[in-house]
Amino acid sequence: MLVPVLSLALAMGGAGPVRAQLHGPPRGLPELHLPGAGMPGLPPLPAARHVPTLPSIPATPALAHLDDLLRGPLALTREAQVNALLRAEPRRVTLDPRGAPVLRGEFLALGLSAAQRAAVQADGFVAESQASADAALGLDLVILRDTRGRSEAQALRALQQAAPGASFAYQHIYLPAGGSGEGSQASAEPPGSGGVPHRVGLVDGGVDPAAPALARARIEPYGCQAAAVSRHGTEVATRLVDGDPDTLYAANLWCGGVVGGETSGLVAALAWMAREGVPVINISLVGPDNPVLARAVQVMIASGHVLVAAVGNDGPAAPPLFPAAYPGVIGVSGVDAHDRVLPESASGSQVAFCASGVIGHGRDAMRGTSFASPIVARRAAQLLDAPQPGAAAQVLQHLASEARDLGPPGRDPRCGFGLLSP
């Protein structure tokens, strides 16, 4: 239920639809229509596979961990992270025809019939159902792995030919929207207010439960059998909990490695949050529009969850990144210590708010929209103690009334409705 400060009428209704529409509505939910959405299926692929040429950059040292992707004088652009990842893991990571990073030879399908599943298996694909997404989100999700070594475009065309009318997608990789700095220890934030505990979710790298700022929090982990922490995940968690005795549902998509953040893992993490009834979820990851992720986000928002996401660090002229750009998601850009929007912060209609995007000082500092998003998510979690249909719109409206406008009156593409402080 909504806490008293948000006892608003549900006049605004549920959250908006998503861009990509797949087979039929989720079980128990109405169909949410989107103008111009042409699913099932993906947009037609070009006849010949075109992979964008990678810019020439210095050789990347060996990478072994998520944090190794995040070093640099500013928050690294997604392009720089992708280049480093391609050089570090060329056998596991490649690009789709539009230049987005994907797991090599992996694809996603929704709603395959038994006959369609048999057809794609006969064409050289191994199928693995993801039961968690089916049970919690009503998505009959199947992961398909190509055993014949085809290019990504060729394999996707083969799937579409083997099962006409079915919906397929690449296994896209989503990357952290912030980083840099040489330190490996999480910063120590001041103690929290000691107020009423809240429940909040985090989809990121591993969280270090020994971090001083998380000492009072109860951490519910998901995704890895062994402890595997990252500085990025821990710093985002620090801002999300802010020293208070909150319950943090922390989904680890990297498990200590350099490759992670795949679409199916992100969907599985959302399914876990749905089962646990986590009302507000922070996602400081960015990537391309993906119809499977779009449907999962649609279901979460329609079910009353609030999703807060970083808008990314590719600069104000870059195209929008997801999940922040999906309708109903609260997108967050970053500002510096003087409340100036970070020059690398994304811009556009997907920006709902801005918040501090800088942690620490000097060479150990970290910056980016990754660290702004949890400030807004924390404010949202203080308003909502359980999922409730219409909550995303109500939370947005309430936070907009509290935001401090930094530019011309009204919403703007750089800072949205304005600045939200911790």
ROLUM-329046 format. One record per residue (C-alpha): residue in three letters; x, y, z. Coordinates in steps of 0.001 Angstrom, whole numbers, always signed. Layout:
N
<code:Ala	east:X	north:Y	up:Z>
...
This chain:
422
<code:Met	east:+0	north:+0	up:+0>
<code:Leu	east:+1027	north:+3618	up:-382>
<code:Val	east:+2263	north:+5358	up:+2727>
<code:Pro	east:+158	north:+8352	up:+3905>
<code:Val	east:+2106	north:+11008	up:+2017>
<code:Leu	east:+991	north:+9390	up:-1234>
<code:Ser	east:-2647	north:+8748	up:-459>
<code:Leu	east:-3586	north:+10261	up:-3803>
<code:Ala	east:-6516	north:+9239	up:-5936>
<code:Leu	east:-5671	north:+6807	up:-8699>
<code:Ala	east:-7039	north:+9259	up:-11217>
<code:Met	east:-3842	north:+9142	up:-13216>
<code:Gly	east:-4330	north:+5450	up:-13878>
<code:Gly	east:-1560	north:+2942	up:-14548>
<code:Ala	east:+1758	north:+3452	up:-16196>
<code:Gly	east:+2207	north:+3939	up:-19919>
<code:Pro	east:+2833	north:+1208	up:-22482>
<code:Val	east:+6185	north:+20	up:-23726>
<code:Arg	east:+7685	north:+395	up:-27171>
<code:Ala	east:+7880	north:-3257	up:-28153>
<code:Gln	east:+4780	north:-5436	up:-28176>
<code:Leu	east:+5000	north:-9235	up:-28090>
<code:His	east:+2518	north:-12115	up:-28273>
<code:Gly	east:-693	north:-11231	up:-26426>
<code:Pro	east:-1111	north:-9626	up:-23005>
<code:Pro	east:+582	north:-11051	up:-19892>
<code:Arg	east:-1640	north:-13403	up:-17925>
<code:Gly	east:-4046	north:-11470	up:-15719>
<code:Leu	east:-3158	north:-8057	up:-17192>
<code:Pro	east:-4906	north:-5998	up:-19857>
<code:Glu	east:-3202	north:-5442	up:-23172>
<code:Leu	east:-1344	north:-2119	up:-23114>
<code:His	east:-1406	north:-715	up:-26636>
<code:Leu	east:+1370	north:+1391	up:-28072>
<code:Pro	east:+936	north:+3496	up:-31184>
<code:Gly	east:+3236	north:+2339	up:-33931>
<code:Ala	east:+4379	north:-884	up:-32241>
<code:Gly	east:+4552	north:-3644	up:-34792>
<code:Met	east:+5330	north:-6763	up:-32792>
<code:Pro	east:+5402	north:-9738	up:-32892>
<code:Gly	east:+8828	north:-10094	up:-34369>
<code:Leu	east:+11708	north:-7677	up:-34706>
<code:Pro	east:+12135	north:-5044	up:-37422>
<code:Pro	east:+13382	north:-6583	up:-40697>
<code:Leu	east:+17101	north:-7193	up:-40727>
<code:Pro	east:+19315	north:-5972	up:-43531>
<code:Ala	east:+20202	north:-8550	up:-46174>
<code:Ala	east:+23879	north:-8304	up:-45338>
<code:Arg	east:+25208	north:-8066	up:-41818>
<code:His	east:+26809	north:-4735	up:-41062>
<code:Val	east:+28888	north:-4333	up:-37923>
<code:Pro	east:+30030	north:-775	up:-37162>
<code:Thr	east:+33777	north:-243	up:-37278>
<code:Leu	east:+35288	north:+90	up:-33839>
<code:Pro	east:+37306	north:+3252	up:-33263>
<code:Ser	east:+41028	north:+2876	up:-32739>
<code:Ile	east:+41824	north:+3000	up:-29036>
<code:Pro	east:+44833	north:+1828	up:-27041>
<code:Ala	east:+45044	north:-1855	up:-26265>
<code:Thr	east:+42994	north:-2784	up:-23229>
<code:Pro	east:+44738	north:-4623	up:-20379>
<code:Ala	east:+43369	north:-7951	up:-19261>
<code:Leu	east:+39947	north:-7611	up:-17661>
<code:Ala	east:+38703	north:-9953	up:-14974>
<code:His	east:+35947	north:-8071	up:-13203>
<code:Leu	east:+33061	north:-5695	up:-13832>
<code:Asp	east:+34912	north:-2800	up:-12180>
<code:Asp	east:+37757	north:-3143	up:-14699>
<code:Leu	east:+35354	north:-1822	up:-17358>
<code:Leu	east:+34720	north:+1388	up:-15438>
<code:Arg	east:+38090	north:+3112	up:-15193>
<code:Gly	east:+38714	north:+6546	up:-16701>
<code:Pro	east:+38906	north:+10271	up:-15961>
<code:Leu	east:+35125	north:+10663	up:-16509>
<code:Ala	east:+32227	north:+8266	up:-16435>
<code:Leu	east:+32977	north:+6062	up:-19433>
<code:Thr	east:+30626	north:+6148	up:-22359>
<code:Arg	east:+28839	north:+2960	up:-23225>
<code:Glu	east:+30874	north:+2786	up:-26450>
<code:Ala	east:+34152	north:+2745	up:-24515>
<code:Gln	east:+32858	north:-19	up:-22238>
<code:Val	east:+31689	north:-2049	up:-25229>
<code:Asn	east:+35075	north:-1714	up:-26941>
<code:Ala	east:+36876	north:-2919	up:-23809>
<code:Leu	east:+34453	north:-5810	up:-23427>
<code:Leu	east:+34877	north:-6896	up:-27060>
<code:Arg	east:+38654	north:-6945	up:-26702>
<code:Ala	east:+38508	north:-8810	up:-23398>
<code:Glu	east:+35902	north:-11447	up:-24335>
<code:Pro	east:+35724	north:-11804	up:-28140>
<code:Arg	east:+34556	north:-15419	up:-27904>
<code:Arg	east:+31591	north:-14548	up:-25695>
<code:Val	east:+30615	north:-11040	up:-26779>
<code:Thr	east:+29877	north:-9613	up:-30220>
<code:Leu	east:+27683	north:-6922	up:-31789>
<code:Asp	east:+24228	north:-7145	up:-33267>
<code:Pro	east:+23651	north:-5545	up:-36699>
<code:Arg	east:+22915	north:-2200	up:-35036>
<code:Gly	east:+26139	north:-2186	up:-33040>
<code:Ala	east:+24753	north:-3161	up:-29615>
<code:Pro	east:+26670	north:-5750	up:-27534>
<code:Val	east:+25177	north:-9236	up:-27300>
<code:Leu	east:+26146	north:-12637	up:-25956>
<code:Arg	east:+27452	north:-14531	up:-28957>
<code:Gly	east:+25078	north:-17203	up:-30267>
<code:Glu	east:+22275	north:-16548	up:-27729>
<code:Phe	east:+18734	north:-15451	up:-28499>
<code:Leu	east:+15446	north:-15010	up:-26670>
<code:Ala	east:+11950	north:-16125	up:-27630>
<code:Leu	east:+8559	north:-15523	up:-26077>
<code:Gly	east:+5546	north:-17775	up:-26382>
<code:Leu	east:+6990	north:-20530	up:-28577>
<code:Ser	east:+4468	north:-23275	up:-29254>
<code:Ala	east:+5578	north:-26886	up:-28915>
<code:Ala	east:+5734	north:-27187	up:-32699>
<code:Gln	east:+7765	north:-23990	up:-33049>
<code:Arg	east:+10168	north:-25094	up:-30342>
<code:Ala	east:+10702	north:-28422	up:-32119>
<code:Ala	east:+11304	north:-26559	up:-35390>
<code:Val	east:+14024	north:-24287	up:-34021>
<code:Gln	east:+15681	north:-27216	up:-32257>
<code:Ala	east:+15737	north:-29111	up:-35549>
<code:Asp	east:+17509	north:-26089	up:-37076>
<code:Gly	east:+20396	north:-26318	up:-34613>
<code:Phe	east:+19252	north:-24372	up:-31561>
<code:Val	east:+19273	north:-25652	up:-27992>
<code:Ala	east:+16296	north:-24373	up:-25980>
<code:Glu	east:+16229	north:-23598	up:-22254>
<code:Ser	east:+13083	north:-22311	up:-20549>
<code:Gln	east:+13322	north:-19568	up:-17937>
<code:Ala	east:+10613	north:-20665	up:-15541>
<code:Ser	east:+11049	north:-17722	up:-13155>
<code:Ala	east:+9958	north:-15193	up:-15766>
<code:Asp	east:+6990	north:-17346	up:-16751>
<code:Ala	east:+5759	north:-17772	up:-13187>
<code:Ala	east:+6254	north:-14215	up:-11896>
<code:Leu	east:+5770	north:-12061	up:-14996>
<code:Gly	east:+3588	north:-14252	up:-17186>
<code:Leu	east:+6325	north:-14398	up:-19841>
<code:Asp	east:+6924	north:-17746	up:-21500>
<code:Leu	east:+10611	north:-16956	up:-22032>
<code:Val	east:+12992	north:-19378	up:-23746>
<code:Ile	east:+16749	north:-18910	up:-24164>
<code:Leu	east:+18025	north:-20310	up:-27468>
<code:Arg	east:+21669	north:-21139	up:-28177>
<code:Asp	east:+22963	north:-21608	up:-31709>
<code:Thr	east:+25083	north:-24732	up:-32166>
<code:Arg	east:+26094	north:-24015	up:-35773>
<code:Gly	east:+28293	north:-20930	up:-35384>
<code:Arg	east:+26201	north:-18620	up:-37549>
<code:Ser	east:+26526	north:-14845	up:-37382>
<code:Glu	east:+23992	north:-13133	up:-35159>
<code:Ala	east:+21969	north:-11830	up:-38111>
<code:Gln	east:+22048	north:-15210	up:-39883>
<code:Ala	east:+20987	north:-17077	up:-36747>
<code:Leu	east:+18103	north:-14684	up:-36080>
<code:Arg	east:+16880	north:-15041	up:-39669>
<code:Ala	east:+17080	north:-18817	up:-39292>
<code:Leu	east:+14884	north:-18620	up:-36182>
<code:Gln	east:+12327	north:-16416	up:-37933>
<code:Gln	east:+12215	north:-18795	up:-40884>
<code:Ala	east:+11897	north:-21890	up:-38689>
<code:Ala	east:+9060	north:-20389	up:-36612>
<code:Pro	east:+7239	north:-17697	up:-38628>
<code:Gly	east:+5146	north:-15396	up:-36465>
<code:Ala	east:+7073	north:-16111	up:-33269>
<code:Ser	east:+8894	north:-13296	up:-31438>
<code:Phe	east:+12680	north:-13425	up:-31151>
<code:Ala	east:+15269	north:-11022	up:-29767>
<code:Tyr	east:+19008	north:-10796	up:-29258>
<code:Gln	east:+20535	north:-11525	up:-25867>
<code:His	east:+21613	north:-7919	up:-25358>
<code:Ile	east:+24109	north:-6870	up:-22679>
<code:Tyr	east:+23341	north:-3931	up:-20349>
<code:Leu	east:+26277	north:-2030	up:-18866>
<code:Pro	east:+26785	north:+168	up:-15768>
<code:Ala	east:+26049	north:+3871	up:-16226>
<code:Gly	east:+28953	north:+5160	up:-14118>
<code:Gly	east:+32432	north:+4392	up:-12890>
<code:Ser	east:+36125	north:+5403	up:-12887>
<code:Gly	east:+38549	north:+5632	up:-9998>
<code:Glu	east:+41272	north:+3253	up:-8879>
<code:Gly	east:+40042	north:+2370	up:-5410>
<code:Ser	east:+38386	north:-928	up:-4585>
<code:Gln	east:+36754	north:+21	up:-1301>
<code:Ala	east:+33299	north:+1504	up:-994>
<code:Ser	east:+33086	north:+5023	up:+387>
<code:Ala	east:+31807	north:+5455	up:+3907>
<code:Glu	east:+28619	north:+7522	up:+3884>
<code:Pro	east:+27425	north:+9224	up:+7058>
<code:Pro	east:+24933	north:+7308	up:+9212>
<code:Gly	east:+21334	north:+7422	up:+8071>
<code:Ser	east:+18414	north:+9059	up:+9753>
<code:Gly	east:+17383	north:+5961	up:+11658>
<code:Gly	east:+13848	north:+6338	up:+10309>
<code:Val	east:+11310	north:+3701	up:+9371>
<code:Pro	east:+12947	north:+843	up:+7416>
<code:His	east:+11999	north:+533	up:+3762>
<code:Arg	east:+12190	north:-2250	up:+1169>
<code:Val	east:+14017	north:-1435	up:-2030>
<code:Gly	east:+15536	north:-3383	up:-4906>
<code:Leu	east:+18823	north:-3141	up:-6801>
<code:Val	east:+19828	north:-4778	up:-10100>
<code:Asp	east:+23595	north:-4347	up:-10530>
<code:Gly	east:+26907	north:-5974	up:-9705>
<code:Gly	east:+27515	north:-7652	up:-6367>
<code:Val	east:+27042	north:-5709	up:-3133>
<code:Asp	east:+29607	north:-5911	up:-318>
<code:Pro	east:+27654	north:-6501	up:+2935>
<code:Ala	east:+30727	north:-5419	up:+4936>
<code:Ala	east:+30645	north:-1872	up:+3548>
<code:Pro	east:+30292	north:+537	up:+6520>
<code:Ala	east:+27320	north:+2350	up:+5014>
<code:Leu	east:+25431	north:-954	up:+4690>
<code:Ala	east:+26090	north:-2120	up:+8236>
<code:Arg	east:+22522	north:-1504	up:+9384>
<code:Ala	east:+20857	north:-2859	up:+6254>
<code:Arg	east:+19421	north:-6312	up:+5783>
<code:Ile	east:+20641	north:-7580	up:+2404>
<code:Glu	east:+18693	north:-10229	up:+508>
<code:Pro	east:+21004	north:-11448	up:-2309>
<code:Tyr	east:+20077	north:-13029	up:-5633>
<code:Gly	east:+22065	north:-14346	up:-8566>
<code:Cys	east:+25272	north:-15945	up:-7244>
<code:Gln	east:+26062	north:-18886	up:-5025>
<code:Ala	east:+29388	north:-17441	up:-3835>
<code:Ala	east:+30055	north:-13920	up:-2619>
<code:Ala	east:+31123	north:-11789	up:-5581>
<code:Val	east:+31147	north:-8032	up:-5053>
<code:Ser	east:+31813	north:-5007	up:-7219>
<code:Arg	east:+32583	north:-1434	up:-6318>
<code:His	east:+29906	north:-183	up:-8703>
<code:Gly	east:+27162	north:-2282	up:-7150>
<code:Thr	east:+28304	north:-1443	up:-3619>
<code:Glu	east:+28465	north:+2309	up:-4241>
<code:Val	east:+24999	north:+2322	up:-5823>
<code:Ala	east:+23692	north:+295	up:-2860>
<code:Thr	east:+25292	north:+2774	up:-449>
<code:Arg	east:+23290	north:+5637	up:-1932>
<code:Leu	east:+20170	north:+3531	up:-2123>
<code:Val	east:+20240	north:+2567	up:+1566>
<code:Asp	east:+21961	north:+5722	up:+2904>
<code:Gly	east:+22950	north:+4143	up:+6229>
<code:Asp	east:+19406	north:+3231	up:+7289>
<code:Pro	east:+18134	north:-209	up:+8415>
<code:Asp	east:+16409	north:-894	up:+5099>
<code:Thr	east:+15928	north:-4285	up:+3469>
<code:Leu	east:+17886	north:-4286	up:+222>
<code:Tyr	east:+16986	north:-6888	up:-2402>
<code:Ala	east:+20248	north:-7032	up:-4365>
<code:Ala	east:+20389	north:-8941	up:-7654>
<code:Asn	east:+23941	north:-9595	up:-8892>
<code:Leu	east:+24151	north:-9920	up:-12694>
<code:Trp	east:+27959	north:-10268	up:-12929>
<code:Cys	east:+28929	north:-12782	up:-10225>
<code:Gly	east:+32471	north:-11438	up:-10083>
<code:Gly	east:+33193	north:-11719	up:-13806>
<code:Val	east:+33619	north:-9204	up:-16611>
<code:Val	east:+30668	north:-10439	up:-18703>
<code:Gly	east:+27178	north:-10020	up:-17304>
<code:Gly	east:+24111	north:-7832	up:-17487>
<code:Glu	east:+22429	north:-9953	up:-20163>
<code:Thr	east:+18748	north:-9404	up:-20944>
<code:Ser	east:+17553	north:-12726	up:-19552>
<code:Gly	east:+19418	north:-12097	up:-16286>
<code:Leu	east:+17868	north:-8662	up:-15944>
<code:Val	east:+14401	north:-10109	up:-16615>
<code:Ala	east:+15012	north:-12905	up:-14095>
<code:Ala	east:+16033	north:-10312	up:-11493>
<code:Leu	east:+12812	north:-8368	up:-12099>
<code:Ala	east:+10830	north:-11598	up:-11792>
<code:Trp	east:+12477	north:-12238	up:-8417>
<code:Met	east:+11614	north:-8710	up:-7282>
<code:Ala	east:+8016	north:-9309	up:-8387>
<code:Arg	east:+7801	north:-12532	up:-6353>
<code:Glu	east:+9231	north:-10743	up:-3315>
<code:Gly	east:+6845	north:-7811	up:-3693>
<code:Val	east:+9641	north:-5213	up:-3815>
<code:Pro	east:+7897	north:-1876	up:-4459>
<code:Val	east:+10793	north:+238	up:-5845>
<code:Ile	east:+13708	north:-1046	up:-7943>
<code:Asn	east:+16840	north:+832	up:-9004>
<code:Ile	east:+18544	north:-120	up:-12295>
<code:Ser	east:+21795	north:+1759	up:-12939>
<code:Leu	east:+22366	north:-110	up:-16212>
<code:Val	east:+21917	north:+1001	up:-19819>
<code:Gly	east:+21530	north:-693	up:-23173>
<code:Pro	east:+19386	north:-946	up:-26308>
<code:Asp	east:+15657	north:-1327	up:-26707>
<code:Asn	east:+14854	north:-5035	up:-26409>
<code:Pro	east:+11302	north:-6408	up:-26814>
<code:Val	east:+11707	north:-8995	up:-24048>
<code:Leu	east:+12942	north:-6420	up:-21543>
<code:Ala	east:+10251	north:-4005	up:-22743>
<code:Arg	east:+7513	north:-6530	up:-21973>
<code:Ala	east:+8997	north:-7330	up:-18540>
<code:Val	east:+9106	north:-3608	up:-17699>
<code:Gln	east:+5526	north:-3226	up:-18914>
<code:Val	east:+4351	north:-6012	up:-16629>
<code:Met	east:+6241	north:-4660	up:-13612>
<code:Ile	east:+4819	north:-1153	up:-13954>
<code:Ala	east:+1289	north:-2379	up:-14642>
<code:Ser	east:+1579	north:-4535	up:-11509>
<code:Gly	east:+2376	north:-1502	up:-9361>
<code:His	east:+6172	north:-1548	up:-9094>
<code:Val	east:+8196	north:+1647	up:-9506>
<code:Leu	east:+11339	north:+1357	up:-11674>
<code:Val	east:+14021	north:+4051	up:-11434>
<code:Ala	east:+16900	north:+3930	up:-13922>
<code:Ala	east:+20031	north:+5830	up:-14919>
<code:Val	east:+19783	north:+7527	up:-18323>
<code:Gly	east:+23432	north:+6902	up:-19243>
<code:Asn	east:+26627	north:+8822	up:-19899>
<code:Asp	east:+26851	north:+9047	up:-23690>
<code:Gly	east:+26206	north:+12790	up:-23744>
<code:Pro	east:+23204	north:+14992	up:-24526>
<code:Ala	east:+23237	north:+14232	up:-28277>
<code:Ala	east:+23176	north:+10443	up:-27896>
<code:Pro	east:+20019	north:+8428	up:-28608>
<code:Pro	east:+18036	north:+7304	up:-25552>
<code:Leu	east:+19124	north:+4204	up:-23662>
<code:Phe	east:+16994	north:+1615	up:-21895>
<code:Pro	east:+15362	north:+711	up:-19557>
<code:Ala	east:+15303	north:+4412	up:-18551>
<code:Ala	east:+13623	north:+5399	up:-21830>
<code:Tyr	east:+10680	north:+2988	up:-21514>
<code:Pro	east:+7383	north:+4743	up:-20719>
<code:Gly	east:+6619	north:+4666	up:-17007>
<code:Val	east:+10256	north:+4258	up:-15909>
<code:Ile	east:+11658	north:+7201	up:-13921>
<code:Gly	east:+14872	north:+8222	up:-15716>
<code:Val	east:+17595	north:+10102	up:-13814>
<code:Ser	east:+20493	north:+12262	up:-15022>
<code:Gly	east:+23446	north:+13430	up:-12913>
<code:Val	east:+24811	north:+16721	up:-11582>
<code:Asp	east:+28138	north:+17691	up:-10019>
<code:Ala	east:+28836	north:+19221	up:-6602>
<code:His	east:+27755	north:+22633	up:-7925>
<code:Asp	east:+24431	north:+21299	up:-9242>
<code:Arg	east:+25608	north:+21543	up:-12834>
<code:Val	east:+24449	north:+18727	up:-15101>
<code:Leu	east:+27341	north:+16365	up:-15865>
<code:Pro	east:+28494	north:+16995	up:-19455>
<code:Glu	east:+28387	north:+13265	up:-20202>
<code:Ser	east:+24855	north:+12849	up:-18862>
<code:Ala	east:+22196	north:+11881	up:-21409>
<code:Ser	east:+19413	north:+14270	up:-22324>
<code:Gly	east:+15858	north:+13946	up:-23586>
<code:Ser	east:+12253	north:+13273	up:-22705>
<code:Gln	east:+13329	north:+10167	up:-20760>
<code:Val	east:+14906	north:+12380	up:-18055>
<code:Ala	east:+12456	north:+12834	up:-15173>
<code:Phe	east:+14878	north:+14134	up:-12508>
<code:Cys	east:+18525	north:+14844	up:-11829>
<code:Ala	east:+20536	north:+14114	up:-8689>
<code:Ser	east:+24146	north:+14073	up:-7522>
<code:Gly	east:+26174	north:+11867	up:-9841>
<code:Val	east:+29570	north:+12166	up:-8136>
<code:Ile	east:+30978	north:+10052	up:-5282>
<code:Gly	east:+34319	north:+10713	up:-3578>
<code:His	east:+37207	north:+12958	up:-4616>
<code:Gly	east:+40363	north:+12835	up:-6712>
<code:Arg	east:+41506	north:+9683	up:-8435>
<code:Asp	east:+39247	north:+7571	up:-6245>
<code:Ala	east:+36114	north:+9447	up:-7321>
<code:Met	east:+33301	north:+7774	up:-9226>
<code:Arg	east:+30786	north:+9630	up:-11348>
<code:Gly	east:+27908	north:+9065	up:-13687>
<code:Thr	east:+24152	north:+8739	up:-13787>
<code:Ser	east:+24540	north:+5361	up:-12051>
<code:Phe	east:+25014	north:+7184	up:-8757>
<code:Ala	east:+22240	north:+9712	up:-9301>
<code:Ser	east:+19539	north:+7124	up:-9917>
<code:Pro	east:+19630	north:+5515	up:-6422>
<code:Ile	east:+19067	north:+8913	up:-4770>
<code:Val	east:+15759	north:+9210	up:-6609>
<code:Ala	east:+14937	north:+5532	up:-6014>
<code:Arg	east:+15486	north:+6024	up:-2286>
<code:Arg	east:+13100	north:+8989	up:-2272>
<code:Ala	east:+10539	north:+6850	up:-4092>
<code:Ala	east:+10968	north:+3970	up:-1617>
<code:Gln	east:+10118	north:+6345	up:+1216>
<code:Leu	east:+6728	north:+6892	up:-415>
<code:Leu	east:+5737	north:+3306	up:-1172>
<code:Asp	east:+5722	north:+237	up:+1039>
<code:Ala	east:+4139	north:-2258	up:-1391>
<code:Pro	east:+3408	north:-2448	up:-5129>
<code:Gln	east:+119	north:-867	up:-6119>
<code:Pro	east:-1326	north:-241	up:-9601>
<code:Gly	east:-839	north:+3391	up:-10551>
<code:Ala	east:+2027	north:+3848	up:-8110>
<code:Ala	east:+4574	north:+4809	up:-10776>
<code:Ala	east:+2514	north:+7808	up:-11894>
<code:Gln	east:+1719	north:+8839	up:-8320>
<code:Val	east:+5342	north:+8653	up:-7186>
<code:Leu	east:+6436	north:+10660	up:-10233>
<code:Gln	east:+3834	north:+13334	up:-9480>
<code:His	east:+4814	north:+13587	up:-5822>
<code:Leu	east:+8549	north:+13751	up:-6479>
<code:Ala	east:+7986	north:+16374	up:-9174>
<code:Ser	east:+6300	north:+18558	up:-6569>
<code:Glu	east:+9426	north:+18322	up:-4382>
<code:Ala	east:+12091	north:+18773	up:-7080>
<code:Arg	east:+14050	north:+22023	up:-7332>
<code:Asp	east:+13912	north:+23437	up:-10845>
<code:Leu	east:+17433	north:+24172	up:-12124>
<code:Gly	east:+16569	north:+25668	up:-15500>
<code:Pro	east:+13673	north:+27440	up:-17155>
<code:Pro	east:+10320	north:+26836	up:-15428>
<code:Gly	east:+8886	north:+23407	up:-16134>
<code:Arg	east:+10340	north:+20114	up:-17273>
<code:Asp	east:+13481	north:+20239	up:-19412>
<code:Pro	east:+15490	north:+17552	up:-21246>
<code:Arg	east:+18639	north:+17889	up:-19108>
<code:Cys	east:+17201	north:+17732	up:-15583>
<code:Gly	east:+13557	north:+16784	up:-16045>
<code:Phe	east:+11334	north:+18197	up:-13322>
<code:Gly	east:+14402	north:+19267	up:-11382>
<code:Leu	east:+16966	north:+18274	up:-8755>
<code:Leu	east:+16219	north:+15804	up:-5976>
<code:Ser	east:+18597	north:+15749	up:-3006>
<code:Pro	east:+19296	north:+12785	up:-690>
